[in-house]
Amino acid sequence: MVFMIVTTLAALILLVKANLSGPTLPLGIVSIILIVLAVWLVVEAYLALIKKKTEEEKA
């Protein structure tokens, strides 16, 4: 799972670098939005795991 997210983020970063200028600007913007969403997903997953761990410790 970690490999998949790292590979996806690396590809999106390369897309942003290649497409932030010129007529392909919309593709670069969409790539930035997808990077933000992917990072948000990772943070939410981490917080859910931490919450689950603390709930198990309380029980």
WOPE-V373305 format. One record per residue. N is the residue number from 0. SS is DSSP state (a for helix, b for strand, c for the rest). PHI is phi in whole degrees, -180 to 180 (none if undefined). PSI is psi in whole degrees, 0 to 359 (999 if undefined). Layout:
# WOPE-V373305
{{N;SS;PHI;PSI} {N;SS;PHI;PSI}}
This chain:
# WOPE-V373305
{{0;c;none;319} {1;a;-64;319} {2;a;-58;318} {3;a;-65;316} {4;a;-70;322} {5;a;-66;317} {6;a;-63;317} {7;a;-64;314} {8;a;-65;321} {9;a;-62;317} {10;a;-65;319} {11;a;-66;322} {12;a;-64;319} {13;a;-64;321} {14;a;-63;319} {15;a;-63;313} {16;a;-60;322} {17;a;-82;337} {18;a;-122;17} {19;c;-86;358} {20;c;-130;153} {21;a;84;202} {22;a;-73;351} {23;a;-97;21} {24;a;-56;318} {25;a;-58;324} {26;a;-65;321} {27;a;-65;320} {28;a;-67;316} {29;a;-62;322} {30;a;-64;320} {31;a;-64;317} {32;a;-61;318} {33;a;-66;325} {34;a;-63;314} {35;a;-60;316} {36;a;-65;322} {37;a;-67;318} {38;a;-66;320} {39;a;-60;317} {40;a;-61;317} {41;a;-64;317} {42;a;-64;315} {43;a;-63;320} {44;a;-65;318} {45;a;-63;315} {46;a;-64;323} {47;a;-66;320} {48;a;-66;319} {49;a;-64;317} {50;a;-63;317} {51;a;-64;319} {52;a;-64;317} {53;a;-69;326} {54;a;-67;323} {55;a;-68;325} {56;a;-69;328} {57;a;-72;330} {58;c;-77;999}}
